[in-house]
């Protein structure tokens, strides 16, 4: 259980780092990255880390899944913007 809390906390901090990169990229190059939408996956990941729902319940597992998918989509969107994939 401690390892799971640590893993979701680290994932939340990684998303904070990705958000800072997106904000820097928007300010430096003027390309709209929508970095303020990255707050939602961060909140969901920290919710999963602090187990605000019952441990190993359907609710906690779905919150973890939503946080994972949200952070993946945000990171993938930023990657495509920075690399210039159309």
Secondary structure, DSSP 8 states (H G I E B T S, - for coil): -HHHHHHHHHHHHHHHHHHHHHHHHHHHH-----GGGHHHHHHHHHHHHTT-S-TTSHHHHHHHHHHHHHHHHHHHHHHHHHHT--
